[in-house]
Amino acid sequence: MATDGNESVKVLIVDDHAVVRQGLITFLELQDEIEVVGEASNGKEALQKVKELHPDVVLMDLVMPVMDGLTAIKEIKLMRPETEVIALTSFADDEKVFTAIRSGATGYLLKDVQPQDLVKAVLAAERGEVQLHPEVAKKLMHEVLAPPKEADAIEELTEREREVLGLLGKGMSNKEIARDLSVSEKTVKAHVSSILNKLNLPGRTHAALYAVKRGIAAN
């Protein structure tokens, strides 16, 4: 994984359209913090590239020949859990969204994403933080099943934990939350860990969706 030093975030781009891949490469290579280490035209090629190149982040299209992106996400996370995957697609279909997140995707963006938001998402994913397209978040909140005893669990959160949960629901990173609340990133990480524990949620993505679903991320 990249560090806080001069090491760039290594990115693999997976899309069956050469024009899309080239456009992403051209833009991302202009970013000092990002190094595009390879490209693949389908999920099967992506698995081989991940084995060879050990990318920090994979930008993964979902609809491709040979092996689709949803299958590839699951296989990549089994093979190399430390590699984060962002679904980057034209489709916000409910089932695709839900399956991608369940398979281990750290983020889900549509291809109309603003360039700088894509950069932000890549850097956030490398830190294990979630970025979701607003439309995707709305769709996901209707699909995610409430955890057991959800009504009771929310009452266990402290006031500060509720604040952190609300900011997670807005897609903010640990650094942004720390700045917003005037606390350290270490403190934010501790709050996030406690939130996941108390709400019986598997990760930040589910916490963000939980916050949106419960209206905690409003305003």
N, C-alpha and C positions, 0 to 999 in steps of 0.2 A: 504493500500500500504506500501511497505517497505520504510524505512527512510534512512538517511545518517548515522545512528547509527549502532548498531550491529544487527538489525533485518534483517533476510534473506528474499530473494524474494521467495514467496510461489508459487510452480509450480504444475500444474495438467497435467498428461500425458494421452493423449487419442489416442489409436491405437488398431485395432482389432487383432493385432498379439502380443501374450504374450511375445515372444522372443524380439521383438522390444521394448516393454514397459520395460522389465527387463534390457535391455542394456542401455536404456536412464536413468533409475533410478540409475543403478549402477554407471554410469559416473557422472551424475549430483549431486549425493549425496556426491561425493568427493570434490565438490566446496563449500568453506566456505560461499559464498554469497547466495547460493541457498538451499532451503529446498523443497524436493518433498513431497507434502502433500497428494497425492492420484493418482489413476489411473482409467481409464475407457476404456471399449472395444468398445464403440459406442457413437454416439452423444446423444442419450437419457440418457445413464448413465452419460455422461459428464454434462448435464444440472443439474441432481440431485446432482452430486458432487460439482458443482459450488455453488449451493444453500447451501450445507452443509459446505463446506470447505473455501469458499471465497478466492480462489487463486488470486494471483497478475497476473500470466501469465498462459495461457493454451497452451500446444503444441498439435496441432490438426491435426491428419491425415484426409484426405478428403474422401477417398473411404472406407466406412465401412457399415456393415449391420444395420438394424433397423432404424437408422437415420444417414445420411451422414454428413461429416464434414462441408460442405458448409451451410447446414440448421442449424447445431448446432452453427456455428459462429454467424449467424444472431440472433438466439434465445438467445445466451449468452449475446450479446451486448445489446439486448432489456431488458433482465432481470437484468444484472449487468454491466453497461457501463464501470465501473472502472476496470474490469478485461480485460486485454489485451490478444489477441489471435494471436499466430503465426501458420500459416499453415505449417506443416512439412510433406511432401509427396514425392512420387516417380514421380509424374506427373507435368510437366510444360505445360500442355495443356492450350492454350490461354484462353478458356472459363472459366476453373476452376480458373485460376489466376485472371482474371478480376472479376469474381463473388465473390471470396474470399475477395478481396480488397474492393469491393463495399459493401460487407456484414459487413465490419468493422475490418478485419484482420490487425494487426499492422505490420506483416511481412509475408514473403512467402519464405520458404527455402526448398530445395530438400534434400532428405535423404543422399546424398553423401557429405553433408556439413562437413567441418572439425570440430572436437569436440570443439576446442577453439572458433571457429566462432559461434557455437551454444550457448555457454556460453555468448559470447558477445551479441548475439541477444536477449537472455532471459533478460539480465540486461538492455539492451537498451529498450526493449519492456516495461519493468516495469516503465521506465521513459517516456513512450509514444513515443519513438523514433523508427524509421523504419529501418528494416534490410531486404534487398531483395537479393536473389541469383542472381548473374550476368546474368545468362541465363533468369531468370524470368523478370528481369528489361528490357532486350532487347525485350522480347515478349510483355510485358505490354506497352512499349512505342508506339507500333503499334496499341494498342487497345484503349488507353485512348483518349477520345474525347477532342479536344481543347476547352478551356472555351470561352465564348463570348468575342469578341474584343481582342483576344489573341495578335495580332500584336501590337495593341495600348497599351495594358496593360504592356507588357515587357518594353516599353519605360518609364514607370512610376517608375521603380526601380532605386534606386541610385546605384552608382558603388559598394559600400560595400554590398548592398543587392544582387547584381548580384554575388559577390564573395561567399556570404553565400549560395545562391541558388545553385551555382555550387558545393559547398562542400556537400550540401544536396543530390545532384544527385549522389555523390560518396558514399552515405550511411553513412556519418560521423555523429556522435552524437553531441549534443550541446557542450559537454566538449571538444571533439576533434576539433571542429570548433573554439572554444574559444582559444584553445592552438595554433592552426594553424595561427589564425589572431591576436594573442596577445591581446585579449580583454576578458572581463568577460563573464561567462555563461549567466548572466542576460542580457547583451547587445545582445548576440546571440539570446536569446529568443525573445527579442523585435524586432530584425530584421526578425526572422521567422514569427512572428505575422503580421508584416507589409507586408511581401512578400505574405502571404496567402490572406491578405485583398486586396492588389492591383491586384493580379492575379485572384481573385475570386475562390480560390481553397479551398476545404473542410478540407484538412489536409496535414501533412508532406509527406505522401506517394505520394499524387498527385503532390506535389511540386517537389519531387525527380524525379518522372517520367517526369514531365514537363521539368526539367533541362536536363535530358537525351535526350528527344525528340528534344529539341531545340539546342542540342550540347553545352549547357552551362557547362556540367559536363565533358567535354573533357579534356584530359591531366592530 
